[in-house]
C-alpha cells in the first residue's frame, strides 16, 4: 500500500487529505483565522465555577464557552503540579528546576473537587477534547508532550511501552534504554514507532520534548494573568504526519504553500532524512485537490447518502446522541445463489465502506449500524470479523460489538474533535438559492451509471441521451471525449443530443424510435 498526503493551504483555511492507494481515507480542515482550541494545547487557566454535584468545575481558557474539568482529570500528581506552579510563579526571573521539585502524595480517587480547588485559582490544563456542538473544550491536568517515538509526562515516575510492540525482548530493551535516559520527575510512554530505534534517536527526541516543557512552564511563569496559552500543539499538517508518517510507505507529500512546505520538509528531514525528497511544492495552475482527484472524492464521499459497490448505498445521519447508519442494497440484482448470499455481499461491502467513512468523517461517540438481516450465524460472525479487520487501520480507540438480535451493530469510537462534515449540495442555478442540487461534478458519473443499467441490465443498446447544451458541450469536448469513452465501453448506439428545454442537470433518454425511456423511476441514491 502506498500513501500520499495532499495539503491545500488557503488564506482562511488549511485542508489535509490522506490517500491510500489513491483512495481518500482521512480529511481534516481547519480555519486559520479563528482561535483554535486544538487537542494538546496547554493553558494557564482560571477556575471560574465549582460544580460539587458533578464533582467538576469550569475553567476559563479564553474559549467562547468555559472548559470542563472533572475531578478525576486532575490526575494523581495534581498536588505536585500545584506546588511546583506556585514555586515557579513566586520568582519571575529565575525558573525553579523541576528536578528539585519534591513529589507530593497522590490525589485520592474518591476525593472532592471543592477540597482541591477554589474559585479564581490558576492551574495548568491541557485540552483533550475540542469544543463540540454546545460543549466547551474538555481538559486534563495530566500534561503530556507527544513526539514521534515517545510521550513525555511531567511528574510521572514510570516508563511504559506500547502494547502494540509484541516482542518481549524488544519491550525489555526499550524500557531499559529509556529508563537510562529518563530525567528525574518525568514519566515516559514509548510509542509503537520506537520499535528498533537506537538510544541516540530516542535521546534526541527526548531533548526536544524537554525543551517544549521548559518553554511551556516559562510562559506560565511570566504570564501576567490567566487565561494564557502556554503551549500550542504543532500545526495540523505536521501533527497529522507525526501520527501517521511511515517512511516505508509514503510516496509523496504535496503542498501548495511555501511556508508550510518548509515546515513539513524540516520535520521529515528530522525523522527520516532519506525521505526528504518526497515533500514536493505544488505550483500547478489547476487547484491541488482537483489535480490529485481529492475534490471529486470529497463530493462523492460526504453527504447523507454514500454509494459503494454495484448500486448499494449507506445513509448516514447524525442525531444529538449518536450516529445512525442504514445499509441499503439499492437497485442491485439478486445473487445467483439467493437472498442470503446477496445480503452477505452487500453487508461486507458496507463494512469496508463504513470503516473508511469513520476515519474520513472522524465520527466519534456511539455509532449504530442497521445491516441487512442475515439468517445464518456464520454469516453474522463473518461480518463482525470483517468489520474488526477493517478497523485495525484506525488510530482512534474503538470498540465493536457483534450483531444484536435485531441485526444492529454497535460501535464506540474515540471522539476528540467535532465530526468532519462537508456540504456537498450546491445552490440551484435556476431558482437562485430556493432549492439545492447534487454536486454537479458527479453528474456525468450518474449519467454513466444510467447508461450502464440501460445497456447491460435492460438490454437497450441504441438510444438518445438529451442533456442541457452546456452539459452536451462538456461531454463532447476533446479528442478522447466522454462521449467517445462511453461509445468505446457501451457501443456506438450511445448518442448525445443537446436540448434547450432541459434545465442544467436534467436529462432524458429516448430509444431509437424516439420513445421516452423512464430512467428516474427510483430515488437517486448518489447525492
N, C-alpha and C positions, 0 to 999 in steps of 0.2 A: 504493500500500500504506500502511495506517495501522498504527501500533504503539502499544501500551499497556503500561505496567509496573504490576503489582499487587504491593504489598509487604504481607505479612502478618506483623505483629510480635506474638510471643507471649512470655510470661515466660522460657521456656527456649530459644527458637529464633526465628530470623527467616528467612522464606521469601520468595523473589522470583520472580515469573513474568513472562516477556516474551511478549506476544501479538502476532502479526502477522495482521491481518485476522481477529481473534477466535480464531485458532488458536494453541495453546501451542507455542512453539518453543524456549524456554530456561527452565530451572528451577534455582534454587540454594537450598540450605538450609544454614543454619549454626547450630550450637549457640552459645548466648550465654554459658553459664557456664563452658565449657571453655577452657583455654589454646589459643589459635589461632595456628598457625604458618603464617599466610597468605602467599601469594606476594607479595613486595615488602617484607616486614618486614625490618628491619636490626638485627643484634645485635652486641654486643661479645662475641665467643665466645672459648673457650679450647681450644687444641689438646689433645685427650685422648690420641690414639694415632696414630702414624705407620704407614702400610702401604706400605713400599717396593716390595713385589711388585706392588701395584696402582697405584703412583705416586700415592697419595692419602692422605688422613688423615680421622679422625673428630673432629668439633668439638662441644664441649658448648655448647648454646644454651638449655638448660632443658627440652628435649623429653624425653619418656619414653625415646626411643631417640636416640643420638647422631646428629648430622647428618653427611652425606657431602660431602667437598670433594676434587675431583680436582685434580691439578697444573695442568692446562690451564685450570681455572676460577679459578686465582689471578689470571689476566689479565696482560696485558703491563705494566701500570702498578703491579704489586704492590709493587715496591721503593719507589715514590713514596708509596703509601699507608702502608707500614710505617714509613718515616722520619717522615712527617707525623704519624702517630698517636703516635710516641714524643715528638715535639716538643710536641704538644698535651697529652699526659699528664704531661709534666715540669713544667708550670705550671698548677695547678688554678684560679688566679684570673683569669688573662688568656688569652683564646683567641688562639692564633697564627694569623694570617690565611693562608688558602690561596693568596692572590695572591702571597705572599712565598716560598712553598714552591718549592724547586728540584726540577725533574723529574729522576728517576733513569733510568738506562738501562733499556730494555725487557727483560722477562724472556725468556730463550731458550726456544723451543718444545720443545727436546729436553732440558730440564733435569730435575732430580730433586727431589721434594718434601722429602726429608730434608736437602737442601742449603739449602733456603729456610726451613723451619720447624723448630721444636724443641718437644718436649712441654712443656705448660704455658704456651706463648706466647699472648698475647692479640692477636686480629685482628678487623677489622671484616668481617662477612659478611652477605650478603643471601639470603633464601630464593627459589629459582627453581622449586622443586617441593615441594608439600606432602607430609607423610608419607602413604605409600600401602602398605596391607597391612602387611607386616612391616618395611618400609623406613622409615628416618627421613627428615627433610627433605633435599633436595639444595640445596647452597649455591654461591655465587659470591662472589668478592672484587671483581668489577667492578660497583660500585654504580651504581644508576640511579634517578632520580626522575621518574615518568611524570606528565605533565599532559595536558590536552585537546589542545594543539597541538604539544607538543614533549616530548622526554625529555632530562633533564639528566644528564650523566655526569662526575663529578669526575675530574680528572687526564686527561681526554680532550683532544685538540687539533684535532679535525676537526668540521666541520658537514656532516651527511649529510641528504639529503632522501628521503622515502619514494618507493620505486619505483612506487607506485600513482599518483603525480602524473605524468602522461604528458607534459604540455606543457613543452617545453624552456625557453620564455620564463618560465613560472611557476616552474620549478625554479631557474632562474638568479636570478630576483627574490627568492625566499625565501632562497636561500643567501646572497645579498648582504646582505639585511636582517638575518638572524640573525648573520652574521659581524660586522656593525657593532655589535651589542649584546652579543656573547658575552663573558663575563668571562674573565679570564686563568685558565689551568689548568682550564678546563671544556670538554668536548665536548658537542655538541647534535645530537640526531636530530629532524628536523622531520617531524611526523606528517601523514597524509593530510588530516585535518580542518583543517590550517592553510592549505589552498589558498584563495587570495583574501583572506586576512586582512591587516589593516593592521599596521604596525610597533608601534603603540600597544598593540594587543591582545596581540601576541606578547611585548612588553616587560613588560606587566603580569603575564602568566603566568610569565615568566622570574624576576621578583622573588619570586613565590610559591614557586617551586621552590628558589630560592637560600635562602629563609627555612627551608625544610624541611631543607636540607643543614646550615645553621648550627645548627638545633635538634638535629639528629642528632649532629653532632660535639661539641656542647656536652654532651650526655648522656654520650657516650663519655669526654669529658674529666673529668667529675665522678663517673663510676662508681667505686665503691669496690672492686668485684671483678667478674670475669666469672663466669657469663654475665649480660648486661644487655640488655634490649630498648631500643634507641636510637631506632627509628622504626617506627611501626605504620602499615601501609597503611590508607588511607581505608576506612571502613566498607563492607561488601559492597554495600549498596544504592547508595551514591554511586560506588563503584568500577565497578559494572556500568554505571551511567549514563554515566560518563566514557568508557567504551569504546564504547558503542552509541548514545549520545544523538545524534539528528539533529533539529534544531529544525524541519525542514520536514515531517517525517512523524509526529512524536509527537502523539497526540490527547489523551492523559491519563496522569498518573502518580497512582495511587490508593494512599494509605497509611492504615492504621488506628491509628497511634500518633502522638501529638502531637510528641514529641521527634524521631523520625525524619522526620516531616513537615517540621519546621522545617529540619532538616539538608538534606533534598532540595530544599526551596524555596530555601534560601540558595544552594545550588550552581547550580540552574537560573537563578536571578536573576543569578548571576555570569557565566555563559557565554552566556545568551540571555535578557536582561531582558524582551523582549517575550513570552516564553513562560512567565513566572512563574505565570500563572493556570491552566496545565494541571495543576499539582500540587494535588491535592484531598485533603482529610482525610475519610476514610470513617467515618461514625458509624451505619451501619445496624444493625438488630437481627440480620439474617442474617450469618453469617460472610463475610468479604470474598471468600474464594476461592469460596465457594458462589455468591455474588451475581454474580461475573463468569465463572461456569462453568469455573473452573480445576480444582476438585476432581474433577469428572466426567472431565475430560480427563486428569488425572493417573492416575486409576484405570484408564482405558482405554489409556493410552499406555505404562505401565510393566508389569513382569511379564515372564515368559518368552515369552509369545505376544502378538503385536500384530496386530490386524486392520487391513486397509485396504480398497481398492475391491472390491466385489462378491464377498465371501467369501474373497478371497485373504488370506494372513497371513504374518508373519515369525516365526521362532523365533530368539530372541537368547539366547546363552549366553556366560558369561564363564569362561574357563579361566585357569590361572596365567599362561600365556604370551600369550594373545590373546583377542579377542572373536570368536565364530563366529556367523554369521547364515545361516539357511536360509530360502529363499523357497519358499512353497507356494501352489499355485493354489486349494486348498480345494475347496469344493463348487460353484464357478462352472461354468457350461456352456461348451462349446466355442464359439469364434468361428465365424461362418458360413464364413469363408474358410480354415479349417483350423487344425491344431495349432500350426503355426509362428507364425501371427498371434496366437493365444491366448497362447503363451509370451512373445511380444514385449510384448503388452499387460500381462501380469502382471509382467514384469520391469521395465518402465518405471514402473509404479505402485510397485513395490518400491524403485526408485531414488529416487523422490520421498519415500516414507515413511522410507527409511533415512537420507537426508540430514537430515531433521527429527530422527530418533532420535539421531543422532550429536551434534547440538547439544543436544538435550533432556537426554540422559543424560551428556553431556560425556565420551563414550567416547574413550579415547586408546590409544596404542600401536599394535599391529597388529590390523586388522580384516579377516577373511576372509569373503567373501560367496559362498554357493553359489546362483547363479541357476539358473533352469530352462534346460536345454540348448536352444540355438538352432543351427540348421544353417547359416543364411546369414551370411556375413561382414559384410554391410552392416547386418544387424540387431544384431550384436555391437558394431559400431562406433557405431551409433545409441545403444545402451545406455550405452556408455562416455562419449559426448559428453553425454548427458542427466545422468549422474552428475556429471561435471565442472561442468556448468552449475549444478546444484543446490547444489554445494558452494562456489560463489562467495560465498554469503552468510556462510559460516563464517569467523569471525575466527581460529580456531586454524590454525596451519600444518599443511598436509596434503599428501599425495602419493597419486595414484591410478594404478594400473597397469591396462592393458587386460585383458580376459578371457584367462585361460590356456587351454591346450588342454583342460583338464578343466572349463571353464566357471566357474572361480573368479576373483573379482575381489579383488585385494589393495589395502588402503588403510592408510596410516600417518597418524596424526593426533597432533598435539602433546598430550602429557599432562602437566599441571602440578598436578592435584589428583585425588583419587580419583573414579572414575566415580560419577555420581549414581544411587542405587538407592532406589526407593520400594516398600515392601512393600504389595502390593495385596490380599493374601489376608487373610481375616477369620476369627476364631475361630468354629467351628461352634456355634450356639446350642443344638443338640440334644445333642451329646456333650461340650460344655463344654471344648473345647480338644484333644480327642484327634484331631480332624481339622481340615482347613481348607476354607473355601468361597471361591468367587469374590466379587469386590466386589459387594455387594448393590445398590449404586446402578446397576449396569449390567444388572441382571436384567430390567427392563422392555424395555431395548434388545434383549436376547437374545430375549425373547418376540416382539417385533415382527418381528425377522428371521425367526423361525419362521413367523409368520403370513404374512409376505410370500412365503415359499417355498411355503407351503401353498396360497395363493390364486393367485399368479402363475406358479408353475412346475408344481405338481402339479394345480392346477385345482379344488381343493375350496373352494367359496366359502361354504358354510354348515356351521358346526361349533361345538362347545362347548369352551371352554378352562377346565379345572379348575385352580384355584390355592388356596393357603392363604387362609383368611378374612382375615387381615391384609393380604395382597397384594391380594385382591379389593377390600377397602375402599379401598386406595390407588388402584387402577385406576379405581374408580367415583367418587372424591371430586371435588367441584366441578362447576360448570355445564359447563365445557369440559373434561371429564374425559379421561383417556387412552382409556377405552372409547369415548367419543364420537368422539375423533380417529381411532381405529382404524376405527370404523364409517364415518366420512366418507371414509377413504382406501381401505378394503378391502371396504366393503359392510356391510349390516345383518345379514349372516349371522354376524358375529362376536359370540358370546355368552359372557359371563364367569360361571362358576359357582364359588361358594365351596365348598371341600371340606375337612372337618376331618381327613380321614385323611392328607392330604398334609403333608410337612414344609415348613418355611418357604420354601425356594426350589425346591420340587418343582413340577412342572406335568404335566398330561396333556391330550391332545387327543382328542376324540371327534367322529365325523361325525354327521349329522342322524339316523342310525339307531342312535345310541348305540354304535357300534362303535369300539373303540380305534384311534387312528392313531399309529403309532410314528414320532415325530419326533426320536428320540435315537439314530438308527442310526449316527451318526458322532461322533467325539470333538468335544466342544465346543471351539471354537477362539478364543473371546473371553475367555479367562481373563486 
